[in-house]
Amino acid sequence: MQLISLENIKQAAKRLQGIIAHHPLAYAPRLSKVANAQVYLKKENLQPTGAFKIRGAFNKIATLKEEDSKKGTQILSRGVICASAGNHAQGVAFSAQHFKTRAIIVMPEATPLLKVVGTRAMGAEVVLVGNNYDEAYSHALNLAKEQNLCFIHPFADSEVIAGQGSVALEMIEEEQLDMLIVPIGGGGLISGIASVYKTLSPQTKIIGVNAKGANAMKMSFEARKACNADSVRTIADGIAVRDVNESVFECILAGVDSIVEVDDEEIASAILFLLESQKLVAEGAGAATVAALLHHKLDLEPRHKIGAVISGGNIDVTMLNVIIEKALLKSDRRIKFQVILIDKPGSLQKLTELLTNQEANIVSINYSRVSTKLEYGDAIVEIGLEIKGREHKQSIYRILLEHGYKFHEVF
């Protein structure tokens, strides 16, 4: 598969009119300062289904409808099926509901309940099978054959890629970018975007961002041949792809200038940065581009205009809570420690008064005197504090030592 034709992408954009939300590029001043460049965000996390995937899914199903009309066939009326753990599932479910056709979505058994409920709410039938995406994908292909359904691939389909490419048509009309940073998993989004820019603005550099725990595409790009990852483990589930599709890879070789990678810690810090600084909720895949900017994966200059695609915002609330808690601990805005007290009236009050005098806000406290690790007559207290940074943390620990407390920090 070479680059998608500009005409096909323009047709996809027409089909998507009135369906998707068009959010203009948004200048991000705080991120620009950190990245040392002029950064503009494309907020695909604000789409009706919370991610860009609606573009490709809708365009593909719309073309099936058009083919039925032209040829008098009944492809779409038989129904559609896909394998997905999230964003593609909701894109297909939304589109099938719009065109009033049956949709079956095969998801791994461990898919978060929120995503399952969200997909069912759009009228799709959800089938939970397998321990991972690959097992769900295999089952979906078998069901497609058994029930004569049309399989909607999440990225290895020219009409799906054309739909994703409509993102670039919107951006290219708004700003002349020097560089565009795109999350890359299976490669459908970046292939569509590259197809537009290499035709209309070839001087714009197209940069892909892989998750370190799912870096098959980066390995393939550097080797100039398709390579599959041995395993996949990352919080960026939207780009957690193990196998590289050779057809899509050809398109990436033709249109992408380079690929960088970010690890889960960097992605988590980007999720928190977007939440605090941009008031945006982004999933791991959506925050990958911002992670690359925050952690200086690219050689940038202040004059450079950079576009960063925030591809989706469908993050599990439990995961978001874990990310926030860990980030607060790492940035010294929250600490947690265990301290040994003599188990007698007033001991805990004395400790809390000491912490209050240090202007530390207690956010959690757990008192126990039955641990087998304790001496008789002792108690162990685990305290979580909201603090004001590293110097404040060091001051609190110094005061505790001066008052004879034995403690250790916990994470």
N, C-alpha and C positions, 0 to 999 in steps of 0.2 A: 504494500500500500504506500503510495507516494502522498504528497500533500493533497489535501482535499481542495477541490476547485472553489474559487471564490464565489462563483455563481450558485453552487449548491449551498454554501453557507448563507448567502443572501436570501435564498428561497426559504431556508430554515428560519431565518430571522423573521420573515413575513408570516410564517405559520405560527410563530410564537407571539406575535403582536396581540395584546389583550390577555395573554396567558401569564407571562412572567412579569416581574416587577423590574423596572429600569431604574437603578440607583446610580447616579453619576459618580465619577471618581471623586473621592473625598481626600483632601489634603490632610496629612497627619503631622502636625507640628512637633509634638513630643517625640514621635518615632523618627522624624526627619533629623532632629537634633542628635539623637543617639546614633543614627546610621550615618550621619554626616553627608546627607543628600536630601533632595526634595522627594518625599515619599507620598504617593497617592494610593489609597485603598479602593479596591473593587469589592463591594460588600455583597457577595453572593450568598452569604449566610442569612440575608434578609429576603430570599426568595420564598414563595408560598409554602414550599416543602422544606425550607431551611437550608437548601444547598443548590448548587448549579446543576445537579443531575437531572432536574426536571426538564432542562433544555433539550438534552439528547434523547431522553425517553419520549418526550412529547413529539419531537420531530420524527422519530422513527415510527411511532404509532400513527401519526398523521399521514406519513407516506404510505402506510399500509391501507389506510382509508381511501387515499387518492387512487391507489392501484386497484382496489376493489371497484371503485366507481368507473375507472377507465376500462377495465377488462371484464367487468361483470362477475368477478370472482368473489369468494367469501372467506378470504384469509383472516381478516380482522374479527369477523363474527364468531370464529372458532375459539377466540380467546388468546391471551398472551401469557407468557410465563417468564420469570427471571430468577436468578439466584443473587441474593444480596443480604448483607447484614444491616443495611441502613438506608443511605441516601438514594441509591438507585431504586431500591424497593419502593420508597415513597414516591419517587418520580414516575415509576411505571404504574403504581396504584392510582395516583392522581390522574394520569393521562388516560388510563383505561376507563376510569369513572367518567371522564369528560366525553369519551367516545362511546360510552355505554356498552362496553364489552367486558367479558370475564377476565380476571387477572388472578394468577396463582403466583405467590411469592414464596420461594424456598429459602429458609433462613437456618443457620446453624442453631443447634439446641441451646447454646449459651447466649443467644442474642438477648440483650436487656429487654425487660418487659415493656418499657416505654416505647421502644421502637416497634415491637410486635403490636401493641395496642394502637399506635399511631398509624401503622400500615392497614390494620383491619378497619380502622375508622374511615378509611378512604374506600371501603368496599371490597378490598382484596381478600382472597383466601390465603391464609398463611399456613405453610407446612414447615414444621421444625424438624430438621434432619441433620445428623452428622455433628462432628466435633469442631469443624472449621469450615471456611468458605469452600474449599476444594471439594469436600464431601457433599456439601449442599449443591454446588454447581453440577456435580456428576448426577445427582438425583434429579435435578431440574431438567437436565438434558434427556434423561430416561422418561420423565413424565411428559416432556414435550413430544416425544415420539409416540408414546402410548396413547396420548389423548389428542394428537394432531394439533398442538398448540404452536404458536409462533414464539420462538425464543428471542428475548430482547437482551442482547449482550451488553454488559455495563460499559465497555469501551472498544471492543474489537468489531466495530460496525461503522461503515462510512457515514450512514445517516445519523447515528448517535454522535459521532465526532463533529459532523456538520452543525448539529444543534449546539454542541458545546462551543464551537467556534463563533457563535453569535455573540458571545461575551466580548470577543476582540473587536467586532464591528462597532460596538457601543463605545469601547475605550478609545479606539483610534480616531473617533470623531471629536473627542474632548480634549486630549492632550497629546503632544508629540513627545513620546517617551524615549529615553535613551536605553532603558532596560525594563523588561517585564519579568517578574518572578512568579512562578506558577508551581503549586504542589503537584507532585507526580507520583502516581501509583501504577495503575495500568497504562496510563498515557493518553487517554481519550481527550481530556481537557487541554493539555498542552499541545497535542497534535492539532486540534481545531484552532487554537490561538495562533500557533506557529504558521498554520496555513494562511491565515489572514495577514499576519505581519510580514511574512517573507514575500508576499505579493504586493502589499501596499506600502510597507515601511521596512524594507530589508535592512536598514541601518540599525533598527532596534534589536538589541540583544535579547534573546529568549533564554531564560535560565530556569531549569527545573530544580525542585527541592525534594529530595528523598528523605524518608526517615531512616536513620542508621539501622534500626532493627528490621527494615524491609527495603534493603538497598539493591535489589536485583537490577533495577533499571540503571542505576549509577555504575554498577559493575559491568553491565552490558555496554553502556555508552563508552566506558574507558577501554573495553576490550574490542569494541566495534563489532561485536557479535552477541546474539541473544544468550544470556546466562540466567539460570534460575537460582534463587536463594535456597540454601539448605533448610532454613527455618525462618519464621516471621514472628517478631514480638515487638510491639510498639503500642503506645497509647493512641497513636494516630491511625485508628482503624480504617479510616476512609482511604488511606494510601498503603494499607498493609497487604501488598500483592506479592506473592511468592514467585509466580511464573511470568516470564516476559513473553508477550505475544509477538511473534516475528513480524507479522504484517504491520502492527502498530509501531514496532521498533524501527522499521524502515522509514516511516513518517517522521519519527523523532530524530533519526540521523539526518534527515533532510532539512529539518527546520529548527532544531534546538542547538544552541551554541555551547552550553555546558550544563552540568548537573552538580549540585552541591548536596551535602547531607547534614542533618541536624539530629541530635540525640533526644531522648525523651525528656531529660532535664531541661534542655533548651526549649523544647516545645512547650513544656509546662510553664516555664517562665514567660513565654510569649502569650499563652492563654491568659495568665494573670495580668500581664501588661495591657492587653487589649481590653480586658474587663475593667481595669482601673483607669487607664489613660484614654481609651476610645469609647468606653461604655458599650463595648461589643462583646457578645458571647460567641466564641469560636470553638469548634471542636479541634482535636489534635491536628488533623489534616489541614484545616482552615488556617491554623496558626503557624504552620510550618514556614510559610514565606516570611512572616514577621520574625520568627526565630532566627532565620538566616540573616536578617538585617540587624537584630539586636545583638547577635553574637559574631558579627563582622565576618561572615563567610564570603563576602564579595569585596572587590576593590572598587570603592566608590569615591566620588569627589562632590563637594558642595553644589557644583553646577549641574550635576546629573539629576534628571527627572526619572524617578523609579516608580513603576506600577507594581503593586503586590495584590494578588488575588486571594481574598479570604473566601475559600471555596465552600465552607459550610459551617453551621452553628449547632448541629444536632449532637450535643455532648450529653452523656448520661450525668444526671445530677449527682449521683454518688461519686463518680469520677471527678467531677468538678470540685466537689467538697474536699476530696483527698488532695487534689492539686493545690487548692487554696491553702489548706492546712500546712502542707509540706513547704510551700513557697514562703509562708509567713514565718515558719521556723528557720528556714535557710537565710532569709533576709533579716533575721534578728528583730522581727516585729512581734514575735511570740516565742516564749521559751517554756520548756517543761522540765521539771527536775523532781527528784525524790530526795527527801530529807528524813533523817532519823530523829524522833522526838522521844523524850521521856513521857510515858503514858500517865499523865496526871493532869488534873484540872488546871487550865490556864496556859498549858504549853502551846497549844495551837493558836490561842489568842495572841500570845506574845509574838509568835512568828508572823502572823498576819498583820499585826500592828507595825512590825519592822518593815514588812513589804509595803504597807500603806505609806509609811514615812518616806519610802523611796519612790513614791508616785507610780508604783506598778499596779496594774489593774488585774485582779484575780478573775480568770475566766473559767477555771475548772479546779476542783479539789477532790481528792479521794483519800480517805483516812482508813488505815487498817492496822490492827494489832495482833492478827492471828497468823501472819506469815511465819513459816518454819525457819526463815532466814533471820528472824529477829531474836534478840535476847529477851528473856522474860522481863516485863516492865517497860519495854520499848514499843513504839508505834512507828509505822512508816507512812509518810504523807506524800502523795504525788500532786504537785501544784502546776497549773498552767497559768502563765502570766502574759498579759499584753504589755509590750514595752516599746521604747522609742529608738531602738537601734543598738549597735554593737557597744558603744560606750556606756549606755544605760545598763546593758546586760552585764558588762564587766564590773560596773559599780555595785550592782545588786549582789553578785557573787562575792565580791570583796567584803561587803558588809556582813554577809552570812558567815564567812570565814572568821571575821573579826569577833563575831558573837559566838563562835565555837560550834557552829552547826556542821554536821557531816552530811554531805549531799553529793549527788551526781546527776548530770544532765541526761535526759532520755529523749528519744526521737520517735 
